[in-house]
Amino acid sequence: MESSYWFMVQLALILLAANVAGKLSEKFKQPAVMGQILIGLVLGAGLMEKTEIIEQFAQIGVVFLMFIAGLETDVKELLASIKSSSLIALGGIVFPAFLVFAGMMIVFPNQSMLVALFLGIVSTATSVSISVQTLREIHQLRTKQGLMILGAAIIDDIAGIILLTLLVGLVKPGASSSVGVVTLKIVAFFTILYAVGFVVVKFLRKIKDDVVGDEQIIVFSIILCFILAFMSEEFGVAAITGAYFAGVIFSMTSFKHRVSHDVNKVSNLLFTPIFFVGIGMDINLSAAATAVGVGSLLIVMGIIGKIVGCGLGARLSGFTLDDSLQIGVGMVPRAEVAIIVANLGLQMAILSEKDMAATVVMVLVTTLVTPSMLKWTFNRVHKSVA
């Protein structure tokens, strides 16, 4: 009989593997996150099953990761960059969707237009958590480029939800909420978010640093983070969006550095490594191998679409060519969002198992190549300046 404490051994093994793989990756001058995802692939290929408790630890990991990203955000710069972020997000939606749709119709002419359109929408979903971790590792998260990637990813996420809802509503009326309802829910969420932020910031600014103990303020920040993450999911926005804005709220208080330091410790030691190993464990290599054709098209068109589309948006916003390339590359990775969207298409009988596997191929490749590509884009600029 398996012990009820067996999950502790599994978590211990994952943490050991994540730390060893991360250090090895850094020895080869690659971000630690790349090694963690790769070791997850190895573990997931029959060595270990991803249990529910591992999944829950991983979810806390990505929530903490985005909470810390929010804490490290300069709110004034974020507000000043909304126009630029919107342009970047627009390019990152239009270009990949069009290139994937057009590519599917040309390379696979017998393919249904609806399937091509759905895969186009799948290719627009950005999973910024991988870029965030890489930017943190190379100390570039607080740069203008890092801020643009974060802002554009949030807008990208919201626009993607509306696009998907519109397509589902057109294909199967009544199968999903109307676009108007979804938009209303998103507006309601951000209204509540603003009200909560206003009250919390006012309250915390009235409290003197020596009145509140370290433990109380850290616990309160985590409570707020989890509540806003849950709320954002309930309103149809990804949990990471709520977590990110919880961090933004605390970034406007005097407790910012205290919270960032302590949550960083907990996150980096336990939850975040499990999240990145978990991404690798989620990828089914045998299923991915059956869909190399469509998967290759999604990879090529999806990567080109993000780099060109987001890069063009950045260029139109006044960024240099080097900065635009960095922003475009930072928007390349797809992960759980793309798989969720593709799975919805599978459930609605729009996509086939092969299309689902092709999405997994895209997720696998974009997840693995982004850390190295992103590091290279920053290193080449530093070398040219030197």
Backbone torsions as a table, in degrees:
resi	resn	phi	psi	omega
1	MET	NA	131.4	-177.1
2	GLU	-75.0	132.8	-179.5
3	SER	-65.6	145.9	179.0
4	SER	-71.7	-10.0	179.1
5	TYR	-100.4	10.4	-178.8
6	TRP	-60.2	-30.4	-179.5
7	PHE	-59.7	-28.5	178.7
8	MET	-65.0	-39.1	177.5
9	VAL	-65.4	-42.9	178.9
10	GLN	-60.6	-46.0	179.2
11	LEU	-63.5	-39.4	178.6
12	ALA	-62.6	-43.0	179.6
13	LEU	-64.7	-40.8	179.3
14	ILE	-64.5	-44.1	179.4
15	LEU	-63.8	-40.7	177.6
16	LEU	-62.5	-48.3	-179.9
17	ALA	-62.1	-41.8	-179.0
18	ALA	-63.3	-42.5	-178.5
19	ASN	-69.3	-43.0	179.4
20	VAL	-65.4	-47.1	-179.0
21	ALA	-64.6	-38.2	178.9
22	GLY	-63.7	-43.9	179.1
23	LYS	-65.7	-41.1	178.0
24	LEU	-61.4	-42.6	179.2
25	SER	-60.6	-43.0	179.3
26	GLU	-66.0	-32.9	177.5
27	LYS	-62.9	-31.4	178.0
28	PHE	-91.2	16.6	178.7
29	LYS	60.9	35.6	175.7
30	GLN	-117.6	154.9	178.2
31	PRO	-61.8	145.7	-179.4
32	ALA	-58.3	-33.9	-177.5
33	VAL	-59.2	-32.9	179.7
34	MET	-64.8	-44.4	177.9
35	GLY	-63.3	-37.5	-179.7
36	GLN	-66.6	-40.0	178.1
37	ILE	-67.6	-41.4	-179.9
38	LEU	-64.0	-42.1	179.0
39	ILE	-68.0	-29.6	174.1
40	GLY	-63.5	-39.1	175.6
41	LEU	-59.0	-44.2	-179.3
42	VAL	-64.8	-46.7	-179.4
43	LEU	-64.4	-38.3	-177.7
44	GLY	-74.5	-14.9	-178.1
45	ALA	-85.0	42.5	174.0
46	GLY	108.2	-13.5	-177.5
47	LEU	-81.3	-32.4	-178.0
48	MET	-151.2	140.4	177.7
49	GLU	-90.5	140.3	177.9
50	LYS	-82.8	102.0	-177.4
51	THR	-80.0	172.5	-179.0
52	GLU	-63.5	-37.5	-178.0
53	ILE	-70.2	-33.9	175.3
54	ILE	-64.9	-41.8	178.2
55	GLU	-60.8	-41.7	-179.3
56	GLN	-67.8	-39.9	175.4
57	PHE	-62.8	-39.7	180.0
58	ALA	-63.9	-40.2	179.4
59	GLN	-64.4	-40.1	176.2
60	ILE	-63.5	-37.1	179.6
61	GLY	-59.5	-47.2	-178.2
62	VAL	-72.4	-32.3	176.6
63	VAL	-64.8	-45.5	177.2
64	PHE	-63.1	-40.4	-179.2
65	LEU	-58.5	-45.1	-179.3
66	MET	-75.8	-29.6	175.3
67	PHE	-62.5	-44.5	178.6
68	ILE	-65.5	-39.1	177.1
69	ALA	-60.2	-38.9	176.9
70	GLY	-65.5	-40.7	178.4
71	LEU	-61.9	-31.4	-177.1
72	GLU	-91.5	7.9	-178.8
73	THR	-90.3	137.9	173.1
74	ASP	-88.8	109.2	-173.3
75	VAL	-60.7	-40.4	-179.8
76	LYS	-61.0	-43.0	179.0
77	GLU	-67.7	-38.6	179.4
78	LEU	-61.2	-45.7	-179.8
79	LEU	-66.8	-37.2	-179.4
80	ALA	-70.0	-19.0	-174.2
81	SER	-104.6	13.1	-177.5
82	ILE	-60.0	-42.0	-180.0
83	LYS	-61.3	-47.1	179.8
84	SER	-63.8	-44.5	179.6
85	SER	-60.3	-40.1	180.0
86	SER	-65.1	-41.5	177.5
87	LEU	-63.1	-42.5	179.5
88	ILE	-64.8	-45.6	179.6
89	ALA	-62.5	-41.2	179.4
90	LEU	-60.4	-46.4	177.9
91	GLY	-62.4	-37.2	-179.7
92	GLY	-73.8	-10.3	175.8
93	ILE	-99.8	-49.7	-174.7
94	VAL	-65.0	-49.8	-174.1
95	PHE	-65.4	-51.6	179.0
96	PRO	-61.8	-41.9	-178.7
97	ALA	-61.3	-45.1	-178.9
98	PHE	-67.3	-46.1	-177.3
99	LEU	-64.3	-41.6	178.8
100	VAL	-67.5	-44.6	179.1
101	PHE	-60.3	-49.9	-179.2
102	ALA	-63.7	-42.7	179.7
103	GLY	-61.6	-43.0	178.9
104	MET	-62.4	-42.6	-177.6
105	MET	-69.4	-31.4	-178.9
106	ILE	-83.7	-48.7	-176.2
107	VAL	-76.1	-35.5	179.6
108	PHE	-121.9	73.7	-174.2
109	PRO	-61.5	-22.7	179.5
110	ASN	-82.4	-6.8	-178.5
111	GLN	-71.5	144.3	178.0
112	SER	-65.6	141.0	178.3
113	MET	-61.7	-34.1	-179.6
114	LEU	-65.3	-41.0	178.2
115	VAL	-63.3	-45.3	179.7
116	ALA	-60.7	-40.5	179.9
117	LEU	-66.9	-41.8	-178.7
118	PHE	-66.2	-43.4	178.2
119	LEU	-66.1	-30.4	174.6
120	GLY	-61.2	-43.1	178.9
121	ILE	-69.2	-38.2	176.5
122	VAL	-56.2	-39.1	-175.7
123	SER	-73.0	-11.1	-178.4
124	THR	-83.9	-17.8	-173.2
125	ALA	-72.4	118.3	178.3
126	THR	-97.5	135.9	173.5
127	SER	-112.9	95.9	-167.7
128	VAL	-78.6	-9.9	-175.8
129	SER	-58.5	-37.6	-179.9
130	ILE	-67.1	-43.5	178.2
131	SER	-65.1	-39.9	-179.9
132	VAL	-59.6	-47.4	-178.9
133	GLN	-64.2	-41.0	179.3
134	THR	-64.2	-44.5	179.2
135	LEU	-62.3	-36.6	177.8
136	ARG	-66.6	-41.3	-178.9
137	GLU	-63.3	-35.9	-178.6
138	ILE	-99.7	13.0	175.0
139	HIS	58.6	46.1	179.9
140	GLN	-124.5	5.4	-176.3
141	LEU	-65.8	-32.2	-176.7
142	ARG	-88.0	2.5	177.8
143	THR	-75.1	169.1	177.9
144	LYS	-61.1	-37.6	179.7
145	GLN	-63.8	-43.5	178.5
146	GLY	-61.1	-41.8	179.1
147	LEU	-63.6	-41.4	178.6
148	MET	-62.8	-42.4	-180.0
149	ILE	-61.2	-44.6	179.4
150	LEU	-63.6	-49.8	-178.8
151	GLY	-62.3	-44.7	-178.8
152	ALA	-66.0	-36.5	-179.0
153	ALA	-65.0	-36.6	179.2
154	ILE	-67.3	-45.8	178.9
155	ILE	-64.5	-40.9	177.4
156	ASP	-55.4	-45.6	-178.2
157	ASP	-61.8	-46.4	-178.4
158	ILE	-67.1	-45.5	179.6
159	ALA	-62.7	-37.3	179.2
160	GLY	-63.6	-39.6	178.6
161	ILE	-62.8	-44.8	-179.5
162	ILE	-64.6	-43.5	178.7
163	LEU	-60.1	-46.4	-179.4
164	LEU	-62.7	-44.4	179.6
165	THR	-61.4	-40.7	178.0
166	LEU	-61.3	-46.1	-179.5
167	LEU	-64.6	-45.6	179.7
168	VAL	-62.1	-41.0	178.8
169	GLY	-63.2	-36.1	179.3
170	LEU	-72.5	-38.3	-177.8
171	VAL	-74.9	-48.5	-177.3
172	LYS	-132.9	85.2	179.4
173	PRO	-56.2	133.3	-179.2
174	GLY	92.2	-12.5	-179.9
175	ALA	-76.2	-20.8	-179.3
176	SER	-146.6	167.8	177.1
177	SER	-63.9	153.6	178.3
178	SER	-69.5	160.3	179.3
179	VAL	-59.0	-38.3	179.6
180	GLY	-61.0	-42.4	-179.7
181	VAL	-66.3	-44.3	179.5
182	VAL	-61.4	-45.9	179.5
183	THR	-61.3	-41.7	179.0
184	LEU	-61.4	-41.9	179.6
185	LYS	-64.2	-40.7	-179.9
186	ILE	-65.9	-43.1	178.0
187	VAL	-62.6	-42.8	179.6
188	ALA	-61.6	-41.9	179.7
189	PHE	-61.1	-47.2	-177.8
190	PHE	-70.9	-26.9	174.8
191	THR	-67.2	-46.8	178.1
192	ILE	-62.9	-41.8	179.7
193	LEU	-58.5	-44.7	179.3
194	TYR	-62.8	-43.7	-178.8
195	ALA	-64.4	-44.7	179.0
196	VAL	-62.6	-44.8	179.9
197	GLY	-60.5	-44.9	-179.7
198	PHE	-59.2	-47.8	-178.4
199	VAL	-66.6	-46.3	-177.1
200	VAL	-64.5	-45.3	-179.3
201	VAL	-62.8	-43.7	179.7
202	LYS	-62.3	-42.3	-178.7
203	PHE	-65.1	-47.1	-176.9
204	LEU	-69.7	-28.5	178.6
205	ARG	-72.6	-21.7	179.3
206	LYS	-83.4	-20.5	-178.6
207	ILE	-84.7	133.0	178.3
208	LYS	-82.2	148.5	-177.1
209	ASP	-56.1	-35.9	-175.6
210	ASP	-83.0	-7.2	-179.8
211	VAL	-81.8	-38.9	-177.2
212	VAL	-101.3	131.4	178.3
213	GLY	-74.5	158.8	179.9
214	ASP	-55.6	-45.5	-175.7
215	GLU	-62.1	-43.9	-177.8
216	GLN	-62.2	-43.2	-176.5
217	ILE	-71.3	-34.9	178.2
218	ILE	-67.4	-45.1	179.5
219	VAL	-61.7	-43.6	179.7
220	PHE	-61.9	-40.2	-179.4
221	SER	-65.0	-39.3	179.4
222	ILE	-69.1	-38.8	177.3
223	ILE	-59.8	-47.8	179.8
224	LEU	-61.7	-42.1	179.5
225	CYS	-58.5	-49.5	-177.9
226	PHE	-66.2	-39.8	-179.1
227	ILE	-65.6	-44.7	-179.4
228	LEU	-69.4	-32.9	176.3
229	ALA	-64.6	-44.1	178.2
230	PHE	-63.9	-45.7	-179.8
231	MET	-58.9	-43.2	-177.4
232	SER	-64.0	-37.0	175.7
233	GLU	-64.1	-43.2	-178.7
234	GLU	-64.5	-29.7	178.8
235	PHE	-90.6	6.2	175.8
236	GLY	87.6	11.4	176.1
237	VAL	-109.6	147.5	-177.6
238	ALA	-58.2	144.4	-179.4
239	ALA	-56.5	-33.5	-178.3
240	ILE	-64.5	-25.1	178.1
241	THR	-68.0	-45.5	177.5
242	GLY	-62.9	-41.8	179.4
243	ALA	-63.5	-41.9	-179.8
244	TYR	-61.0	-45.7	-177.9
245	PHE	-72.4	-24.8	172.2
246	ALA	-63.1	-40.7	176.4
247	GLY	-65.4	-40.6	178.7
248	VAL	-60.9	-41.6	179.3
249	ILE	-59.0	-47.1	-179.2
250	PHE	-71.7	-22.5	179.2
251	SER	-68.0	-15.7	-179.4
252	MET	-95.0	11.5	-179.8
253	THR	-119.9	170.0	-179.8
254	SER	-75.4	-8.6	-178.4
255	PHE	-90.1	1.2	-174.7
256	LYS	-49.1	-54.9	-174.1
257	HIS	-69.6	-36.2	179.1
258	ARG	-62.7	-47.7	-179.4
259	VAL	-65.8	-45.7	-178.2
260	SER	-59.4	-44.1	-178.2
261	HIS	-62.2	-47.8	-174.8
262	ASP	-75.2	-42.1	179.5
263	VAL	-67.2	-36.4	176.0
264	ASN	-56.3	-44.2	-179.3
265	LYS	-60.8	-51.9	-178.7
266	VAL	-61.3	-45.5	-177.3
267	SER	-64.0	-51.2	-175.7
268	ASN	-68.8	-30.3	-178.8
269	LEU	-79.6	-30.9	-172.2
270	LEU	-126.2	-60.4	-166.4
271	PHE	-81.0	-45.9	-175.8
272	THR	-62.9	-43.3	176.3
273	PRO	-58.7	-37.7	179.3
274	ILE	-65.9	-36.4	178.3
275	PHE	-61.3	-47.7	-176.6
276	PHE	-71.8	-35.8	173.6
277	VAL	-64.5	-38.8	179.1
278	GLY	-61.2	-35.8	177.1
279	ILE	-59.4	-46.1	178.5
280	GLY	-63.6	-40.0	-179.5
281	MET	-65.4	-27.0	-179.2
282	ASP	-72.2	-20.2	-172.2
283	ILE	-84.9	120.8	179.6
284	ASN	-92.3	102.9	-174.9
285	LEU	-65.7	-36.7	-179.0
286	SER	-67.2	-38.2	177.5
287	ALA	-68.7	-39.5	-179.6
288	ALA	-63.7	-34.6	-178.1
289	ALA	-66.6	-21.8	-178.0
290	THR	-82.2	-8.4	-174.2
291	ALA	-129.0	43.2	-176.4
292	VAL	-64.9	-37.4	-177.1
293	GLY	-60.9	-63.1	-179.9
294	VAL	-65.0	-37.5	-180.0
295	GLY	-61.5	-42.0	179.4
296	SER	-63.1	-40.0	178.9
297	LEU	-64.3	-43.8	178.8
298	LEU	-61.3	-40.5	-179.5
299	ILE	-64.0	-54.5	-175.1
300	VAL	-63.1	-52.9	-177.9
301	MET	-68.5	-36.4	-180.0
302	GLY	-66.1	-43.6	179.9
303	ILE	-69.2	-47.4	178.7
304	ILE	-59.4	-44.6	-178.6
305	GLY	-58.9	-43.2	-180.0
306	LYS	-69.7	-46.5	-177.5
307	ILE	-64.3	-45.7	-178.8
308	VAL	-71.8	-48.3	-176.8
309	GLY	-63.3	-52.1	179.9
310	CYS	-69.7	-37.3	178.2
311	GLY	-63.1	-40.1	178.1
312	LEU	-65.7	-42.5	177.1
313	GLY	-60.1	-40.5	178.3
314	ALA	-67.0	-40.9	-179.4
315	ARG	-63.7	-42.2	178.7
316	LEU	-66.6	-21.5	179.0
317	SER	-87.4	0.5	175.9
318	GLY	101.6	6.3	178.4
319	PHE	-78.9	155.1	177.3
320	THR	-73.0	169.9	178.3
321	LEU	-60.7	-42.2	179.5
322	ASP	-63.8	-45.3	178.5
323	ASP	-62.7	-41.2	-179.1
324	SER	-63.6	-38.4	177.4
325	LEU	-65.2	-42.6	178.9
326	GLN	-61.3	-43.0	179.4
327	ILE	-66.1	-44.4	179.3
328	GLY	-59.6	-45.3	179.6
329	VAL	-65.8	-39.1	179.4
330	GLY	-62.6	-20.7	-179.8
331	MET	-95.6	3.3	-175.0
332	VAL	-70.9	-42.1	-169.1
333	PRO	-65.7	140.9	171.2
334	ARG	-120.9	145.1	177.4
335	ALA	-144.2	-118.6	-171.3
336	GLU	-62.6	-31.4	-177.9
337	VAL	-63.9	-45.3	179.5
338	ALA	-62.9	-40.8	-179.6
339	ILE	-67.5	-39.7	178.5
340	ILE	-62.1	-45.3	-180.0
341	VAL	-63.7	-44.6	179.3
342	ALA	-64.2	-37.5	179.3
343	ASN	-65.0	-35.0	175.7
344	LEU	-63.4	-43.2	176.8
345	GLY	-61.1	-36.2	178.1
346	LEU	-67.4	-44.3	179.5
347	GLN	-63.5	-32.4	-179.9
348	MET	-87.4	3.7	179.4
349	ALA	64.1	25.8	174.2
350	ILE	-88.1	-46.3	178.7
351	LEU	-99.3	153.4	176.9
352	SER	-96.7	173.8	176.0
353	GLU	-59.3	-34.4	-179.5
354	LYS	-67.2	-40.2	177.6
355	ASP	-64.4	-38.4	178.2
356	MET	-63.8	-43.6	178.7
357	ALA	-63.9	-37.1	178.3
358	ALA	-62.7	-37.9	177.1
359	THR	-63.2	-40.2	178.1
360	VAL	-61.8	-39.7	177.5
361	VAL	-60.1	-46.1	179.6
362	MET	-61.3	-44.7	179.3
363	VAL	-60.2	-46.7	-178.9
364	LEU	-57.7	-51.8	-175.1
365	VAL	-69.3	-47.3	-177.8
366	THR	-65.2	-32.7	177.7
367	THR	-66.9	-40.7	-176.5
368	LEU	-77.8	-36.5	-174.0
369	VAL	-84.0	-24.9	-174.1
370	THR	-60.7	-49.1	-178.5
371	PRO	-54.5	-46.0	-179.4
372	SER	-67.3	-43.4	180.0
373	MET	-61.7	-43.2	-177.3
374	LEU	-66.1	-42.7	178.5
375	LYS	-63.0	-41.0	-179.9
376	TRP	-63.2	-41.5	-178.0
377	THR	-62.5	-34.8	178.8
378	PHE	-79.4	-39.0	-179.3
379	ASN	-64.3	-39.5	-177.1
380	ARG	-65.7	-33.3	178.9
381	VAL	-69.7	-43.1	-179.4
382	HIS	-63.7	-38.6	178.9
383	LYS	-66.2	-42.3	-178.7
384	SER	-67.6	-33.0	178.5
385	VAL	-70.1	-42.3	179.8
386	ALA	-65.2	NA	NA
